[in-house]
Amino acid sequence: MKNLLKLEELFLFGLALFLFSGLDYGWGWYALWFFAPDLSMIGYLANPRFGAWTYNLIHHKGLSVALYALGALTSTPWLMFAGTILLGHSSFDRALGYGLKHEDAFQNTHLGRIGR
């Protein structure tokens, strides 16, 4: 089952790349901003509960879809760009086994424990 979920996430990563290819931005911008969502881990400096909340908010696919859709509806390319970055990043993370975080520790995710 885990491999099937990882495969699904790889396809969603591909979708993010496809959506990005329709925007008028160079691929260098995608590469530059790809890891920016990981800045949400700064919340862990406060405590694990707040860190999990900030990480999960930024890595939630609903946020990426909402940003992209809002950008498409309002013809705002930078919102669509942000949506593709968030979708691509979170899908890539999950394909590697990094899921949404539980509040007790960074290593505990909805996909299982990181680093067994």
Secondary structure as GFF3:
##gff-version 3
##sequence-region A 1 116
A	DSSP	alpha_helix	2	21	.	.	.	ID=ss1
A	DSSP	alpha_helix	27	33	.	.	.	ID=ss2
A	DSSP	three_ten_helix	36	45	.	.	.	ID=ss3
A	DSSP	alpha_helix	48	58	.	.	.	ID=ss4
A	DSSP	alpha_helix	61	74	.	.	.	ID=ss5
A	DSSP	alpha_helix	77	95	.	.	.	ID=ss6
A	DSSP	beta_strand	108	109	.	.	.	ID=ss7
A	DSSP	beta_strand	112	113	.	.	.	ID=ss8
###
